[in-house]
Amino acid sequence: MEIIVYASEVRDLDEMIDKKLDVSEEFGTGLFDDNNRINLDNYKYALEPFTYIGIIADMQEQLNELNDKINDLNSRLYNVEKI
């Protein structure tokens, strides 16, 4: 097997990889909230469930739910300590 790679094909390879890994390039900045976290509340388009960005969005939602639960438990604990 012979593989031929031309310099013109790899000249800007680092930039092309960085651009492809930047999800805002493909999905826009509307996908992110003020803290640069993925937030689907203001995002107009559907994300496919088995794509990397769909999986990341699901994980962010799970983290947000866990954070809310932790805050709720901390609040309850604080109220119990006051009694």
N, C-alpha and C positions, 0 to 999 in steps of 0.2 A: 504494500500500500504506500502510495506516495502522497504526502501532504505538502501543499505549497501555500505559504502565507506571504502576502505582499505587505510592504511597509505601510502603504496607504490604508490597509485594513485595520492595522493596530495602532496607528499614530495617535488617535484620540481615544483609545480604548478605556483609559481610566475615566475620562469625562463621560463617555457613553455608559459605562457601568454605573457611575454615580447618578447620572440622570435617570437611568432605568430603576435604580433602587429608591429614588425619591418619589414616594407615592403621591405627593402633591402635584407632581408633573403629570401624572396620569389621571388622578381623581380630583384635582383642584384643592384649594386651601379651605373650601367650605366644609370639608370633612373634619376639620380640627376646631377645637374650642379655644378659649383665651389662654389656656394652659398648655396648648399644643398637644392635647390628647384627642384621640379619635372620639367624635361625638356625632351620632347620626340624627340628632334632633333637628338640625337645620340642613341636613343633606338631602337633596331632592331625588337622588337616584338610588335604585336598589343595588345592593352588593350581592354577588353570588355567594352562596353559603360555603363552598369548598375552595374559594380562592384565598390567597394569603391575606389580602386586606379584609375579607369577610371574617376570617378566623381571628385576626387581630381585633376587629371591631367587637366581635363576641367576647373576646377575652377582656377588653376594656370595659364592656358592660358588666361582666362578672366582677371585675375589680371594683367598679363603682358601687355595685350592690353590697359587696363585702365591706367596703368603706362605710356605707350607710349603716350597716348592721353594727359595726364596731363603734361608730359614733353613738348609736342608740344604746348599746350596752354600757358605754362609758357614761352616758347621761343618766341611765338608771342606777349605775353604781354610785355616781356622785349624789343622787337623791337619797339613796339608802344610807350613805355615810352621814348625811345631814340629820337623819332621824335619831 
